Amino acid sequence: MRRSVAARRTLPTSPFKARIETPRKHFAVGDRVTHDTYGLGRAIEVEGDSDIAVLVDFGSRRERITQPYATMYKL
């Protein structure tokens, strides 16, 4: 059985709060970033308009960070 792709609608009289979608983070080549685990780095490659992954050079290592970018922030 397949799940519906449509978004759930919340009723105005519902006692539950509607889910708020967090804005997507977009990175470009050359952006300075910080990561909670790896520290400071620079984006050197972006896959799929940063919807798939970002390759980041952290100096001593290069890491491919995938969506969601919960622990990576643009400086």
C-alpha positions in Angstrom: 0.0 0.0 0.0 1.3 3.5 -0.9 1.3 6.5 1.2 -0.3 9.7 -0.1 2.0 12.4 -1.2 -0.4 15.2 -0.3 0.3 17.3 2.7 -1.9 16.9 5.8 -4.4 19.6 6.4 -5.1 20.8 9.9 -8.5 21.9 10.9 -8.9 25.4 12.4 -10.6 23.9 15.4 -7.9 21.3 16.1 -6.2 21.5 19.5 -2.9 20.4 18.0 -0.5 22.8 16.4 0.2 22.5 12.7 3.7 21.4 11.8 5.9 24.2 10.6 8.3 23.2 7.8 11.8 24.4 8.5 13.4 26.4 5.7 15.8 24.4 3.6 19.5 25.3 3.8 21.2 26.0 0.5 25.0 26.1 0.0 27.1 27.3 -2.9 30.7 26.5 -3.9 33.0 28.7 -1.8 30.7 29.2 1.1 32.4 29.2 4.5 30.6 26.8 6.9 30.8 25.5 10.4 29.9 21.9 11.4 29.3 20.8 15.0 31.5 17.7 14.6 34.2 18.8 12.0 34.6 22.5 12.7 35.2 25.3 10.1 35.3 24.5 6.4 34.6 25.6 2.9 32.2 24.1 0.4 34.1 22.9 -2.6 31.4 20.9 -4.5 27.6 21.0 -4.5 25.5 18.1 -5.7 22.0 18.8 -7.1 21.7 22.5 -6.2 22.6 21.5 -2.6 19.5 19.4 -2.3 21.5 16.2 -2.3 24.9 16.8 -0.7 27.8 19.2 -0.2 31.5 18.3 -0.2 33.2 20.3 2.4 37.0 20.8 2.9 37.7 21.0 6.6 41.5 21.4 6.2 42.6 18.0 7.4 39.8 16.1 5.8 37.0 16.3 3.2 33.6 15.2 4.1 30.4 14.7 2.0 27.5 16.1 4.1 24.0 15.0 3.0 20.5 16.4 3.7 19.3 17.4 6.3 22.1 19.8 7.2 21.0 20.0 10.8 24.5 20.4 12.2 26.0 22.6 9.4 25.6 26.3 9.2 26.7 29.0 6.7 28.9 31.7 8.1 
